[in-house]
Amino acid sequence: VAVNTGSLSLCDKVDRDPPMTKCYMLIAAKQNDPTICDQVPQTNDPQAYLKIDCLWEVAMKNNNKAACEAMGSQRISRMFIGEMSRQTCLTRLESGQAATGSLT
């Protein structure tokens, strides 16, 4: 319901960190709004999504170079995706690999 309605306040009602942070990420991607990624809650759960995951998803789902640029100097590695950074994000968009680089 939260993703379909775009309600971030409903995301906050999810009681586990991984699905709660994914909720933010999915809304940001659906609305093509990388600024929503600034609101992804930080958590100690290693399975939760991070701000950089959110920016990556917005970029890949919407071919949004601004989301890549918003990653700044952040860099992480994810299974099946590989390195997630501003440069790899821009490279994927330029090569037309955006659709295959999504987390969802």
Secondary structure, DSSP 8 states (H G I E B T S, - for coil): -HHHHT-HHHHTT-SSHHHHHHHHHHHHHHHT-GGGGGG----S-TTS--HHHHHHHHHHHHT-HHHHHTTTT-EEEETTTEEEEHHHHHHHHHTT-TGGG---
